[in-house]
C-alpha cells in the first residue's frame, strides 16, 4: 500500500494514524489479536477476487471495527517484478558471501 492508497483508507475509516506509523500499528494489532485483546475476521469474496480483514474490538453490547484492510489479487507484472527483485537480492547476497569466504580463505592460507 502506498501513501495515496493509505490516505484514501485513512479518510474512509477516520483513522488517526499517519502512513509512517502504519506498519508499527499493524504489528501491534496483530499481537493484540494473538493475545485475544482484539478479534480478526477474514471475509473472502471469490467472485470479486477480494478479501477483507477486519480488526474488531468487543464492547459491552456491540463489536467495533478498528481497522479494515482490503486485499485484491495482484497483477502478474507485480508478481514477476517482486520475484525478480528477490532473486536479484539473493544473488547479490550470495556474491557477497563468496567474496567474504575468499577473503577468509586468503587469510587462513
C-alpha positions in Angstrom: 0.0 0.0 0.0 1.4 3.3 -1.0 0.8 6.7 0.7 -2.0 7.6 -1.7 -4.0 4.4 -1.0 -3.3 4.8 2.7 -4.7 8.4 2.7 -7.9 7.2 1.0 -8.3 4.4 3.6 -7.5 6.9 6.3 -10.3 9.2 5.2 -12.8 6.4 4.7 -12.2 4.9 8.1 -11.4 8.1 10.0 -8.0 6.8 11.1 -5.8 8.9 13.4 -2.6 7.1 12.2 -0.1 8.5 9.8 1.4 6.5 7.0 4.8 6.2 8.6 3.3 4.7 11.8 1.0 2.2 9.9 3.4 -0.8 9.9 4.1 -0.5 13.6 0.4 -0.1 14.4 -0.5 -3.1 12.3 2.2 -5.2 14.1 0.7 -4.1 17.4 -2.8 -5.0 16.3 -1.7 -8.5 15.2 0.0 -9.0 18.6 -3.3 -7.9 20.3 -5.2 -10.5 18.2 -2.8 -13.2 19.3 -3.3 -12.1 22.9 -7.1 -12.1 22.5 -7.4 -8.3 23.0 -8.9 -7.8 19.5 -10.6 -10.2 17.1 -9.7 -10.6 13.5 -12.2 -11.7 10.9 -11.3 -12.5 7.3 -14.1 -12.3 4.7 -13.2 -13.8 1.3 -15.2 -12.9 -1.9 -14.2 -15.4 -4.6 -16.5 -13.8 -7.2 -14.7 -10.4 -7.0 -11.3 -12.0 -6.0 -11.0 -9.8 -3.0 -10.7 -10.2 0.8 -11.3 -8.0 3.8 -9.5 -8.4 7.1 -11.4 -6.8 10.0 -9.7 -6.0 13.2 -12.5 -5.8 15.8 -12.9 -5.0 19.5 -15.8 -6.2 21.6 -17.7 -3.5 23.5 -20.4 -4.2 26.1 -23.2 -4.5 23.5 -21.6 -4.4 20.1 -18.5 -5.1 18.1 -16.5 -2.1 16.8 -14.4 -2.3 13.6 -11.0 -0.8 14.4 -9.4 -1.3 11.0 -10.5 -2.9 7.8 -7.8 -4.0 5.3 -8.8 -4.7 1.7 -6.9 -7.3 -0.3 -7.1 -7.9 -4.0 -5.4 -10.2 -6.5 -2.0 -8.9 -7.6 -1.3 -8.2 -11.2 1.0 -10.7 -12.9 3.5 -7.9 -13.7 3.8 -7.0 -10.0 4.3 -10.6 -9.0 7.0 -11.1 -11.6 8.7 -7.9 -10.5 8.7 -9.0 -6.9 10.1 -12.4 -7.7 12.8 -10.9 -9.9 13.7 -8.4 -7.1 14.0 -11.2 -4.6 16.1 -13.4 -6.9 18.5 -10.5 -7.6 18.8 -9.8 -3.9 19.6 -13.4 -3.1 22.2 -13.4 -6.0 23.8 -10.3 -4.6 23.9 -11.8 -1.1 25.5 -15.0 -2.4 28.2 -13.0 -4.2 29.0 -11.0 -1.0 29.2 -14.3 1.0 31.5 -15.8 -1.7 33.8 -12.8 -1.6 33.9 -12.9 2.2 34.8 -16.6 2.1 37.6 -15.9 -0.4 39.0 -13.2 1.9 38.8 -15.6 4.9 40.5 -18.4 2.9 43.2 -16.0 1.8 43.9 -15.0 5.5 44.0 -18.7 6.6 46.4 -19.8 3.9 
